[in-house]
């Protein structure tokens, strides 16, 4: 099992550009999450999904959109990137709600 | 507001020198407390889940304990490979499936 994988690993964007981060899991988990991690801020939840076709807002959803068209994939989109979105993005998944989450390796995004 | 505070921010130990990391929380009912380990440049790796005061979990040199206000991660006779950032997260009863994370404790174990 690959677990949780994320694509790409690194990306540099210019302000105003758009991009999509892809998260895939092969553990048949129902729940999937997108976090960002910034120095001094800890992990903060952006959006999450409790099953295929569902999405919900987390703590810091502004400027991001998500889609869960297939159970194994969770996409995070930035429509118009801003320097404040420079961060490390982690995807996670869990079998159910409120239990241990399994994280991917992260995507380091820099917006200039 | 739900809060998780980890202390110390950073801790340096000599190999074999046991110590504890603290995770204090203020939540509207605790439905679970989670410990993760994060190595530089990698995603967090799940270690333990604790659900009720008095509960303890162990794995190799690590032991996690839980009270009604805080959790401790005890590290016994640490080795250099235990060096990492340790993250604590809580699931408040009002949060559904969402977790609130602390900022972590960066542990360095010198040989």
Interface residues (C-beta under 8 A of the other chain):
Chain A: X4 X31 X40 X41 X42 X43 X44 X45 X48 X50 X58 X59 X90 X92 X94 X96 X97 X98 X99 X100 X101 X102 X103 X104 X105 X106
Chain B: X31 X32 X34 X36 X41 X42 X43 X44 X45 X46 X49 X87 X89 X91 X95 X96 X97 X98 X99 X101 X102 X103 X104
